[in-house]
Amino acid sequence: MARMRPVLITALVASLGFLPMALSDGAGAEVQRPLATVVIGGLVTSTVLTLLVLRRYIAGSCGWAGVRSRRSSRRPGIRRVTKRRVPGVS
């Protein structure tokens, strides 16, 4: 969650930078407009994939990269009580 704001701001600034190119009407607009549209769409798609899909994939893959699964019932600081085995006693 801490990385959401920088990712969103970066994608927003990049998209806003291409907005004049996407709305241009002057000379060369027939080349610039489709290019800007594709770049803005790619930025939106990659941002959504980064924030939602990749995060769910990492969280669901058994705690890879330090991300804990929600299914884990153990909390830090709580130890399980186990029976001690005494040698020679069954």
Rosetta blueprint (number, residue, H / E / L):
1 M L
2 A L
3 R L
4 M H
5 R H
6 P H
7 V H
8 L H
9 I H
10 T H
11 A H
12 L H
13 V H
14 A H
15 S H
16 L H
17 G H
18 F H
19 L H
20 P H
21 M H
22 A H
23 L L
24 S L
25 D L
26 G L
27 A L
28 G L
29 A H
30 E H
31 V H
32 Q H
33 R H
34 P H
35 L H
36 A H
37 T H
38 V H
39 V H
40 I H
41 G H
42 G H
43 L H
44 V H
45 T H
46 S H
47 T H
48 V H
49 L H
50 T H
51 L H
52 L H
53 V H
54 L H
55 R H
56 R H
57 Y H
58 I H
59 A H
60 G H
61 S L
62 C L
63 G L
64 W H
65 A H
66 G H
67 V L
68 R L
69 S L
70 R L
71 R L
72 S L
73 S L
74 R L
75 R L
76 P L
77 G L
78 I L
79 R L
80 R L
81 V L
82 T L
83 K L
84 R L
85 R L
86 V L
87 P L
88 G L
89 V L
90 S L
